[in-house]
């Protein structure tokens, strides 16, 4: 913080007094908070991990999705309050860190590690900044009760959103196939049916806001593009989409997109 960094110093090397490299400067573009220095040892560890894995490093994953919670309505004796603004959980993936911690649909997530979370965008940004295998605390409101859960994040199923949706849909398909082969008198069947239902709800929740082209790829393995006037003339049609690719290896059964009741 002292002396203050300048934009010119962003990503420049910070040296010790003996001129050895201590870290990399990260300038706060808002210029309101403290600027950061990323330790060079951490940079080297990340580079080593990427070289070894030969792929991007996945950020932490909680396994819950939600929507912005509306503030409580004012009454004749109270004013609108933002104290309970947070993320209303709409779905939790079975066996995910959120599920193991005890989170449930309709919980309102208020904070992570004592950091306030008032919107889903804030939640997504915060989770992406936390490495996998990190232990976190979750401040949650359930009904009129306030609870604290502890969870250990796991690596995200993929780094790209579209690939994550494909991974979720594949897992649902695998679980449904396993349920088909499970005997009716299996003592674990009822519990497994419940977990399959959780996964259906979760897949529906995370794919519902996705663009149509992403849903087509996730559920059917199709890549499409809109028809231009020239293409409509060529194919002698007036509307529709042009299928540009069929990905057999990633094609999933349409049943994964059934509405959940």
Secondary structure as UniProt FT lines:
FT   HELIX           7..9
FT   TURN            10..11
FT   STRAND          13..15
FT   TURN            17..18
FT   STRAND          21..26
FT   TURN            29..30
FT   STRAND          36..39
FT   HELIX           40..53
FT   STRAND          59..61
FT   STRAND          64..68
FT   TURN            76..77
FT   TURN            83..84
FT   STRAND          87..92
FT   TURN            94..95
FT   HELIX           97..101
FT   TURN            105..106
FT   STRAND          108..112
FT   TURN            113..114
FT   STRAND          115..116
FT   HELIX           120..128
FT   TURN            132..133
FT   STRAND          135..142
FT   TURN            143..144
FT   STRAND          145..152
FT   STRAND          154..155
FT   HELIX           161..181
FT   TURN            184..185
FT   TURN            187..188
FT   HELIX           189..208
FT   HELIX           212..220
FT   STRAND          222..226
FT   HELIX           229..235
FT   STRAND          241..246
FT   HELIX           248..250
FT   HELIX           254..257
//
